[in-house]
Protein backbone atom coordinates (compact mmCIF):
# COMPACT_ATOMS: atom_id res chain seq x y z
CA UNK A 1 0.00 0.00 0.00
CA UNK A 2 1.34 3.41 -1.03
CA UNK A 3 2.02 5.76 1.84
CA UNK A 4 -0.01 8.98 1.72
CA UNK A 5 1.93 12.20 2.30
CA UNK A 6 0.21 14.62 4.69
CA UNK A 7 -1.04 17.87 3.16
CA UNK A 8 1.24 20.86 3.55
CA UNK A 9 0.02 23.57 5.94
CA UNK A 10 -1.64 26.60 4.38
CA UNK A 11 0.77 29.31 3.35
CA UNK A 12 0.72 32.38 5.59
CA UNK A 13 -0.97 35.46 4.15
CA UNK A 14 1.15 38.20 2.58
CA UNK A 15 2.13 41.22 4.65
CA UNK A 16 -0.75 43.66 5.15
CA UNK A 17 -3.87 44.61 7.11
CA UNK A 18 -6.53 41.95 7.82
CA UNK A 19 -9.73 41.66 9.87
CA UNK A 20 -8.91 40.64 13.41
CA UNK A 21 -8.46 36.84 13.29
CA UNK A 22 -9.83 36.67 16.85
CA UNK A 23 -13.16 38.09 15.63
CA UNK A 24 -12.83 41.65 16.98
CA UNK A 25 -14.27 44.72 15.29
CA UNK A 26 -10.95 46.11 14.04
CA UNK A 27 -7.97 45.09 11.98
CA UNK A 28 -4.50 43.72 12.77
CA UNK A 29 -1.32 44.06 10.75
CA UNK A 30 0.42 40.84 9.65
CA UNK A 31 4.16 41.39 9.37
CA UNK A 32 4.77 38.11 7.63
CA UNK A 33 5.61 36.29 10.84
CA UNK A 34 3.28 37.67 13.55
CA UNK A 35 0.19 39.79 14.19
CA UNK A 36 0.39 43.20 15.85
CA UNK A 37 -0.64 43.28 19.51
CA UNK A 38 -3.17 46.12 19.14
CA UNK A 39 -6.40 46.21 17.13
CA UNK A 40 -6.95 49.21 14.90
CA UNK A 41 -7.87 50.35 11.43
CA UNK A 42 -5.17 51.31 8.96
CA UNK A 43 -5.19 55.09 8.22
CA UNK A 44 -6.45 54.70 4.65
CA UNK A 45 -9.18 52.36 5.88
CA UNK A 46 -10.44 54.95 8.37
CA UNK A 47 -10.72 57.56 5.66
CA UNK A 48 -12.66 55.16 3.43
CA UNK A 49 -14.96 54.22 6.32
CA UNK A 50 -15.78 57.86 7.02
CA UNK A 51 -16.53 58.42 3.34
CA UNK A 52 -18.95 55.47 3.24
CA UNK A 53 -20.80 56.67 6.36
CA UNK A 54 -21.01 60.26 5.10
CA UNK A 55 -22.47 59.19 1.74
CA UNK A 56 -25.14 57.22 3.59
CA UNK A 57 -25.86 60.18 5.87
CA UNK A 58 -26.49 62.54 2.95
CA UNK A 59 -29.25 60.36 1.52
CA UNK A 60 -30.71 59.63 4.96
CA UNK A 61 -30.84 63.31 5.94
CA UNK A 62 -33.22 64.16 3.09
CA UNK A 63 -35.30 61.10 3.80
CA UNK A 64 -35.65 61.74 7.53
CA UNK A 65 -36.22 65.49 7.31
CA UNK A 66 -39.44 65.55 5.34
CA UNK A 67 -40.12 62.96 2.64
CA UNK A 68 -41.74 60.21 4.73
CA UNK A 69 -43.74 62.68 6.80
CA UNK A 70 -44.82 64.50 3.62
CA UNK A 71 -46.03 61.20 2.21
CA UNK A 72 -48.14 60.59 5.30
CA UNK A 73 -49.71 64.02 4.78
CA UNK A 74 -50.56 63.31 1.14
CA UNK A 75 -52.06 59.93 2.06
CA UNK A 76 -54.31 61.56 4.65
CA UNK A 77 -55.35 64.27 2.18
CA UNK A 78 -56.21 61.58 -0.38
CA UNK A 79 -58.31 59.82 2.26
CA UNK A 80 -60.10 63.06 3.10
CA UNK A 81 -60.84 63.61 -0.59
CA UNK A 82 -62.13 60.04 -0.99
CA UNK A 83 -64.44 60.38 2.01
CA UNK A 84 -65.92 63.65 0.74
CA UNK A 85 -66.56 62.15 -2.71
CA UNK A 86 -67.57 58.66 -1.55
CA UNK A 87 -70.93 58.69 -3.35
CA UNK A 88 -69.17 59.30 -6.67
CA UNK A 89 -66.80 56.40 -5.96
CA UNK A 90 -69.72 54.03 -5.32
CA UNK A 91 -71.56 55.30 -8.43
CA UNK A 92 -68.43 54.75 -10.51
CA UNK A 93 -68.09 51.16 -9.29
CA UNK A 94 -71.75 50.48 -10.14
CA UNK A 95 -71.29 52.04 -13.59
CA UNK A 96 -68.30 49.74 -14.24
CA UNK A 97 -70.50 46.76 -13.41
CA UNK A 98 -73.16 47.95 -15.83
CA UNK A 99 -70.61 48.49 -18.61
CA UNK A 100 -69.21 44.98 -18.13
CA UNK A 101 -72.72 43.49 -18.13
CA UNK A 102 -73.67 45.32 -21.34
CA UNK A 103 -70.43 44.32 -23.05
CA UNK A 104 -70.94 40.65 -22.18
CA UNK A 105 -74.66 40.48 -22.97
CA UNK A 106 -74.65 42.37 -26.30
CA UNK A 107 -74.82 39.95 -29.27
CA UNK A 108 -71.84 39.93 -31.61
CA UNK A 109 -72.22 42.31 -34.54
CA UNK A 110 -74.35 44.69 -32.51
CA UNK A 111 -72.97 47.93 -31.12
CA UNK A 112 -73.32 47.94 -27.34
CA UNK A 113 -75.18 50.85 -25.74
CA UNK A 114 -73.36 51.79 -22.57
CA UNK A 115 -75.00 53.78 -19.78
CA UNK A 116 -73.78 57.34 -19.23
CA UNK A 117 -70.87 57.69 -16.87
CA UNK A 118 -71.61 59.28 -13.50
CA UNK A 119 -70.50 62.84 -12.93
CA UNK A 120 -68.84 64.06 -9.80
CA UNK A 121 -70.47 66.82 -7.83
CA UNK A 122 -67.16 67.97 -6.40
CA UNK A 123 -66.97 71.17 -4.46
CA UNK A 124 -64.06 73.55 -4.57
CA UNK A 125 -62.56 71.87 -1.52
CA UNK A 126 -62.70 68.38 -3.05
CA UNK A 127 -61.18 69.65 -6.29
CA UNK A 128 -58.33 71.28 -4.36
CA UNK A 129 -57.74 68.06 -2.43
CA UNK A 130 -57.60 66.13 -5.70
CA UNK A 131 -54.91 68.48 -6.99
CA UNK A 132 -52.93 68.11 -3.78
CA UNK A 133 -53.22 64.31 -4.05
CA UNK A 134 -51.80 64.44 -7.59
CA UNK A 135 -48.86 66.50 -6.33
CA UNK A 136 -48.44 63.88 -3.62
CA UNK A 137 -47.82 61.25 -6.31
CA UNK A 138 -44.68 63.15 -7.30
CA UNK A 139 -43.58 63.23 -3.66
CA UNK A 140 -44.15 59.47 -3.45
CA UNK A 141 -41.98 58.79 -6.50
CA UNK A 142 -39.23 60.96 -5.02
CA UNK A 143 -39.49 59.08 -1.74
CA UNK A 144 -39.13 55.72 -3.50
CA UNK A 145 -35.96 56.92 -5.24
CA UNK A 146 -34.45 58.25 -2.00
CA UNK A 147 -35.31 55.04 -0.10
CA UNK A 148 -33.61 52.94 -2.79
CA UNK A 149 -30.52 55.16 -2.76
CA UNK A 150 -30.36 55.00 1.01
CA UNK A 151 -30.77 51.22 1.11
CA UNK A 152 -27.99 50.74 -1.43
CA UNK A 153 -25.63 53.00 0.50
CA UNK A 154 -26.56 51.45 3.84
CA UNK A 155 -26.00 47.93 2.47
CA UNK A 156 -22.67 49.05 1.00
CA UNK A 157 -21.63 50.42 4.39
CA UNK A 158 -22.72 47.21 6.16
CA UNK A 159 -20.71 45.19 3.64
CA UNK A 160 -17.72 47.43 4.31
CA UNK A 161 -18.12 46.87 8.06
CA UNK A 162 -18.05 43.12 7.51
CA UNK A 163 -21.69 42.48 8.51
CA UNK A 164 -22.94 39.15 7.13
CA UNK A 165 -25.43 39.53 4.27
CA UNK A 166 -27.22 37.20 1.90
CA UNK A 167 -27.50 39.68 -0.96
CA UNK A 168 -25.34 42.28 -2.65
CA UNK A 169 -26.38 45.94 -2.20
CA UNK A 170 -27.64 46.24 -5.79
CA UNK A 171 -29.60 42.98 -5.51
CA UNK A 172 -31.37 44.24 -2.39
CA UNK A 173 -32.56 47.29 -4.35
CA UNK A 174 -33.81 45.36 -7.38
CA UNK A 175 -35.78 42.99 -5.14
CA UNK A 176 -38.31 45.77 -4.52
CA UNK A 177 -39.43 45.30 -8.14
CA UNK A 178 -39.91 41.51 -7.99
CA UNK A 179 -43.64 40.66 -7.75
CA UNK A 180 -44.49 38.75 -4.55
CA UNK A 181 -40.77 38.47 -3.78
CA UNK A 182 -40.86 42.14 -2.76
CA UNK A 183 -43.02 41.14 0.20
CA UNK A 184 -40.00 39.49 1.86
CA UNK A 185 -36.66 39.72 0.02
CA UNK A 186 -35.96 43.49 0.26
CA UNK A 187 -36.75 43.38 3.99
CA UNK A 188 -34.23 40.56 4.37
CA UNK A 189 -31.67 42.84 2.69
CA UNK A 190 -32.66 45.74 4.98
CA UNK A 191 -32.26 43.58 8.09
CA UNK A 192 -28.73 42.72 6.97
CA UNK A 193 -27.84 46.43 7.13
CA UNK A 194 -27.81 46.01 10.93
CA UNK A 195 -25.19 44.27 13.01
CA UNK A 196 -26.23 40.62 13.57
CA UNK A 197 -26.92 41.21 17.27
CA UNK A 198 -28.68 44.60 16.89
CA UNK A 199 -32.07 44.51 18.61
CA UNK A 200 -33.50 46.95 16.06
CA UNK A 201 -33.53 44.31 13.34
CA UNK A 202 -37.07 43.46 14.47
CA UNK A 203 -38.19 46.89 13.26
CA UNK A 204 -37.62 45.68 9.71
CA UNK A 205 -40.02 42.79 10.19
CA UNK A 206 -42.60 45.08 11.78
CA UNK A 207 -42.38 47.17 8.61
CA UNK A 208 -42.79 44.05 6.48
CA UNK A 209 -45.87 43.03 8.49
CA UNK A 210 -47.39 46.46 7.84
CA UNK A 211 -46.76 45.99 4.12
CA UNK A 212 -48.65 42.69 4.27
CA UNK A 213 -51.51 44.48 6.04
CA UNK A 214 -51.50 47.05 3.25
CA UNK A 215 -51.82 44.26 0.68
CA UNK A 216 -54.81 42.86 2.57
CA UNK A 217 -56.35 46.35 2.64
CA UNK A 218 -55.87 46.62 -1.12
CA UNK A 219 -57.75 43.34 -1.54
CA UNK A 220 -60.58 44.81 0.54
CA UNK A 221 -60.65 47.79 -1.83
CA UNK A 222 -61.02 45.46 -4.81
CA UNK A 223 -63.87 43.65 -3.04
CA UNK A 224 -65.55 47.00 -2.52
CA UNK A 225 -65.73 47.42 -6.31
CA UNK A 226 -67.19 43.94 -6.74
CA UNK A 227 -70.00 44.73 -4.29
CA UNK A 228 -69.98 48.54 -4.06
CA UNK A 229 -71.47 50.02 -0.93
CA UNK A 230 -70.56 53.18 0.93
CA UNK A 231 -69.43 51.07 3.90
CA UNK A 232 -67.07 48.83 1.91
CA UNK A 233 -65.66 51.66 -0.21
CA UNK A 234 -65.09 53.81 2.86
CA UNK A 235 -63.59 50.96 4.89
CA UNK A 236 -61.26 50.05 2.03
CA UNK A 237 -59.99 53.62 1.72
CA UNK A 238 -59.44 53.95 5.48
CA UNK A 239 -57.58 50.63 5.74
CA UNK A 240 -55.29 51.40 2.80
CA UNK A 241 -54.51 54.88 4.14
CA UNK A 242 -53.88 53.57 7.67
CA UNK A 243 -51.60 50.76 6.52
CA UNK A 244 -49.68 53.11 4.22
CA UNK A 245 -49.08 55.73 6.92
CA UNK A 246 -48.04 53.05 9.42
CA UNK A 247 -45.58 51.61 6.86
CA UNK A 248 -44.08 55.03 6.14
CA UNK A 249 -43.59 55.83 9.84
CA UNK A 250 -42.14 52.37 10.50
CA UNK A 251 -39.70 52.81 7.59
CA UNK A 252 -38.74 56.16 9.15
CA UNK A 253 -37.79 54.30 12.35
CA UNK A 254 -35.83 51.66 10.39
CA UNK A 255 -33.76 54.32 8.63
CA UNK A 256 -33.07 56.13 11.91
CA UNK A 257 -32.03 52.86 13.61
CA UNK A 258 -29.65 51.98 10.75
CA UNK A 259 -28.06 55.40 11.04
CA UNK A 260 -27.53 54.92 14.81
CA UNK A 261 -25.99 51.48 14.26
CA UNK A 262 -23.62 52.66 11.54
CA UNK A 263 -22.62 55.85 13.34
CA UNK A 264 -21.86 53.79 16.45
CA UNK A 265 -19.70 51.37 14.45
CA UNK A 266 -17.83 54.19 12.72
CA UNK A 267 -17.20 55.99 16.03
CA UNK A 268 -15.79 52.88 17.67
CA UNK A 269 -13.74 51.89 14.63
CA UNK A 270 -12.09 55.30 14.23
CA UNK A 271 -11.61 56.08 17.92
C-alpha positions as CSV (number, residue, x, y, z in Angstrom):
1,X,0.0,0.0,0.0
2,X,1.3,3.4,-1.0
3,X,2.0,5.8,1.8
4,X,0.0,9.0,1.7
5,X,1.9,12.2,2.3
6,X,0.2,14.6,4.7
7,X,-1.0,17.9,3.2
8,X,1.2,20.9,3.6
9,X,0.0,23.6,5.9
10,X,-1.6,26.6,4.4
11,X,0.8,29.3,3.4
12,X,0.7,32.4,5.6
13,X,-1.0,35.5,4.2
14,X,1.1,38.2,2.6
15,X,2.1,41.2,4.7
16,X,-0.8,43.7,5.1
17,X,-3.9,44.6,7.1
18,X,-6.5,41.9,7.8
19,X,-9.7,41.7,9.9
20,X,-8.9,40.6,13.4
21,X,-8.5,36.8,13.3
22,X,-9.8,36.7,16.9
23,X,-13.2,38.1,15.6
24,X,-12.8,41.7,17.0
25,X,-14.3,44.7,15.3
26,X,-11.0,46.1,14.0
27,X,-8.0,45.1,12.0
28,X,-4.5,43.7,12.8
29,X,-1.3,44.1,10.8
30,X,0.4,40.8,9.6
31,X,4.2,41.4,9.4
32,X,4.8,38.1,7.6
33,X,5.6,36.3,10.8
34,X,3.3,37.7,13.5
35,X,0.2,39.8,14.2
36,X,0.4,43.2,15.8
37,X,-0.6,43.3,19.5
38,X,-3.2,46.1,19.1
39,X,-6.4,46.2,17.1
40,X,-7.0,49.2,14.9
41,X,-7.9,50.4,11.4
42,X,-5.2,51.3,9.0
43,X,-5.2,55.1,8.2
44,X,-6.5,54.7,4.6
45,X,-9.2,52.4,5.9
46,X,-10.4,54.9,8.4
47,X,-10.7,57.6,5.7
48,X,-12.7,55.2,3.4
49,X,-15.0,54.2,6.3
50,X,-15.8,57.9,7.0
51,X,-16.5,58.4,3.3
52,X,-19.0,55.5,3.2
53,X,-20.8,56.7,6.4
54,X,-21.0,60.3,5.1
55,X,-22.5,59.2,1.7
56,X,-25.1,57.2,3.6
57,X,-25.9,60.2,5.9
58,X,-26.5,62.5,3.0
59,X,-29.3,60.4,1.5
60,X,-30.7,59.6,5.0
61,X,-30.8,63.3,5.9
62,X,-33.2,64.2,3.1
63,X,-35.3,61.1,3.8
64,X,-35.6,61.7,7.5
65,X,-36.2,65.5,7.3
66,X,-39.4,65.6,5.3
67,X,-40.1,63.0,2.6
68,X,-41.7,60.2,4.7
69,X,-43.7,62.7,6.8
70,X,-44.8,64.5,3.6
71,X,-46.0,61.2,2.2
72,X,-48.1,60.6,5.3
73,X,-49.7,64.0,4.8
74,X,-50.6,63.3,1.1
75,X,-52.1,59.9,2.1
76,X,-54.3,61.6,4.6
77,X,-55.3,64.3,2.2
78,X,-56.2,61.6,-0.4
79,X,-58.3,59.8,2.3
80,X,-60.1,63.1,3.1
81,X,-60.8,63.6,-0.6
82,X,-62.1,60.0,-1.0
83,X,-64.4,60.4,2.0
84,X,-65.9,63.7,0.7
85,X,-66.6,62.1,-2.7
86,X,-67.6,58.7,-1.5
87,X,-70.9,58.7,-3.3
88,X,-69.2,59.3,-6.7
89,X,-66.8,56.4,-6.0
90,X,-69.7,54.0,-5.3
91,X,-71.6,55.3,-8.4
92,X,-68.4,54.7,-10.5
93,X,-68.1,51.2,-9.3
94,X,-71.7,50.5,-10.1
95,X,-71.3,52.0,-13.6
96,X,-68.3,49.7,-14.2
97,X,-70.5,46.8,-13.4
98,X,-73.2,48.0,-15.8
99,X,-70.6,48.5,-18.6
100,X,-69.2,45.0,-18.1
101,X,-72.7,43.5,-18.1
102,X,-73.7,45.3,-21.3
103,X,-70.4,44.3,-23.1
104,X,-70.9,40.7,-22.2
105,X,-74.7,40.5,-23.0
106,X,-74.7,42.4,-26.3
107,X,-74.8,40.0,-29.3
108,X,-71.8,39.9,-31.6
109,X,-72.2,42.3,-34.5
110,X,-74.3,44.7,-32.5
111,X,-73.0,47.9,-31.1
112,X,-73.3,47.9,-27.3
113,X,-75.2,50.8,-25.7
114,X,-73.4,51.8,-22.6
115,X,-75.0,53.8,-19.8
116,X,-73.8,57.3,-19.2
117,X,-70.9,57.7,-16.9
118,X,-71.6,59.3,-13.5
119,X,-70.5,62.8,-12.9
120,X,-68.8,64.1,-9.8
121,X,-70.5,66.8,-7.8
122,X,-67.2,68.0,-6.4
123,X,-67.0,71.2,-4.5
124,X,-64.1,73.6,-4.6
125,X,-62.6,71.9,-1.5
126,X,-62.7,68.4,-3.0
127,X,-61.2,69.7,-6.3
128,X,-58.3,71.3,-4.4
129,X,-57.7,68.1,-2.4
130,X,-57.6,66.1,-5.7
131,X,-54.9,68.5,-7.0
132,X,-52.9,68.1,-3.8
133,X,-53.2,64.3,-4.1
134,X,-51.8,64.4,-7.6
135,X,-48.9,66.5,-6.3
136,X,-48.4,63.9,-3.6
137,X,-47.8,61.2,-6.3
138,X,-44.7,63.1,-7.3
139,X,-43.6,63.2,-3.7
140,X,-44.2,59.5,-3.4
141,X,-42.0,58.8,-6.5
142,X,-39.2,61.0,-5.0
143,X,-39.5,59.1,-1.7
144,X,-39.1,55.7,-3.5
145,X,-36.0,56.9,-5.2
146,X,-34.4,58.2,-2.0
147,X,-35.3,55.0,-0.1
148,X,-33.6,52.9,-2.8
149,X,-30.5,55.2,-2.8
150,X,-30.4,55.0,1.0
151,X,-30.8,51.2,1.1
152,X,-28.0,50.7,-1.4
153,X,-25.6,53.0,0.5
154,X,-26.6,51.4,3.8
155,X,-26.0,47.9,2.5
156,X,-22.7,49.1,1.0
157,X,-21.6,50.4,4.4
158,X,-22.7,47.2,6.2
159,X,-20.7,45.2,3.6
160,X,-17.7,47.4,4.3
161,X,-18.1,46.9,8.1
162,X,-18.1,43.1,7.5
163,X,-21.7,42.5,8.5
164,X,-22.9,39.1,7.1
165,X,-25.4,39.5,4.3
166,X,-27.2,37.2,1.9
167,X,-27.5,39.7,-1.0
168,X,-25.3,42.3,-2.7
169,X,-26.4,45.9,-2.2
170,X,-27.6,46.2,-5.8
171,X,-29.6,43.0,-5.5
172,X,-31.4,44.2,-2.4
173,X,-32.6,47.3,-4.3
174,X,-33.8,45.4,-7.4
175,X,-35.8,43.0,-5.1
176,X,-38.3,45.8,-4.5
177,X,-39.4,45.3,-8.1
178,X,-39.9,41.5,-8.0
179,X,-43.6,40.7,-7.7
180,X,-44.5,38.7,-4.6
181,X,-40.8,38.5,-3.8
182,X,-40.9,42.1,-2.8
183,X,-43.0,41.1,0.2
184,X,-40.0,39.5,1.9
185,X,-36.7,39.7,0.0
186,X,-36.0,43.5,0.3
187,X,-36.8,43.4,4.0
188,X,-34.2,40.6,4.4
189,X,-31.7,42.8,2.7
190,X,-32.7,45.7,5.0
191,X,-32.3,43.6,8.1
192,X,-28.7,42.7,7.0
193,X,-27.8,46.4,7.1
194,X,-27.8,46.0,10.9
195,X,-25.2,44.3,13.0
196,X,-26.2,40.6,13.6
197,X,-26.9,41.2,17.3
198,X,-28.7,44.6,16.9
199,X,-32.1,44.5,18.6
200,X,-33.5,47.0,16.1
201,X,-33.5,44.3,13.3
202,X,-37.1,43.5,14.5
203,X,-38.2,46.9,13.3
204,X,-37.6,45.7,9.7
205,X,-40.0,42.8,10.2
206,X,-42.6,45.1,11.8
207,X,-42.4,47.2,8.6
208,X,-42.8,44.0,6.5
209,X,-45.9,43.0,8.5
210,X,-47.4,46.5,7.8
211,X,-46.8,46.0,4.1
212,X,-48.6,42.7,4.3
213,X,-51.5,44.5,6.0
214,X,-51.5,47.1,3.2
215,X,-51.8,44.3,0.7
216,X,-54.8,42.9,2.6
217,X,-56.4,46.3,2.6
218,X,-55.9,46.6,-1.1
219,X,-57.8,43.3,-1.5
220,X,-60.6,44.8,0.5
221,X,-60.7,47.8,-1.8
222,X,-61.0,45.5,-4.8
223,X,-63.9,43.6,-3.0
224,X,-65.6,47.0,-2.5
225,X,-65.7,47.4,-6.3
226,X,-67.2,43.9,-6.7
227,X,-70.0,44.7,-4.3
228,X,-70.0,48.5,-4.1
229,X,-71.5,50.0,-0.9
230,X,-70.6,53.2,0.9
231,X,-69.4,51.1,3.9
232,X,-67.1,48.8,1.9
233,X,-65.7,51.7,-0.2
234,X,-65.1,53.8,2.9
235,X,-63.6,51.0,4.9
236,X,-61.3,50.1,2.0
237,X,-60.0,53.6,1.7
238,X,-59.4,53.9,5.5
239,X,-57.6,50.6,5.7
240,X,-55.3,51.4,2.8
241,X,-54.5,54.9,4.1
242,X,-53.9,53.6,7.7
243,X,-51.6,50.8,6.5
244,X,-49.7,53.1,4.2
245,X,-49.1,55.7,6.9
246,X,-48.0,53.1,9.4
247,X,-45.6,51.6,6.9
248,X,-44.1,55.0,6.1
249,X,-43.6,55.8,9.8
250,X,-42.1,52.4,10.5
251,X,-39.7,52.8,7.6
252,X,-38.7,56.2,9.2
253,X,-37.8,54.3,12.3
254,X,-35.8,51.7,10.4
255,X,-33.8,54.3,8.6
256,X,-33.1,56.1,11.9
257,X,-32.0,52.9,13.6
258,X,-29.7,52.0,10.8
259,X,-28.1,55.4,11.0
260,X,-27.5,54.9,14.8
261,X,-26.0,51.5,14.3
262,X,-23.6,52.7,11.5
263,X,-22.6,55.9,13.3
264,X,-21.9,53.8,16.4
265,X,-19.7,51.4,14.5
266,X,-17.8,54.2,12.7
267,X,-17.2,56.0,16.0
268,X,-15.8,52.9,17.7
269,X,-13.7,51.9,14.6
270,X,-12.1,55.3,14.2
271,X,-11.6,56.1,17.9
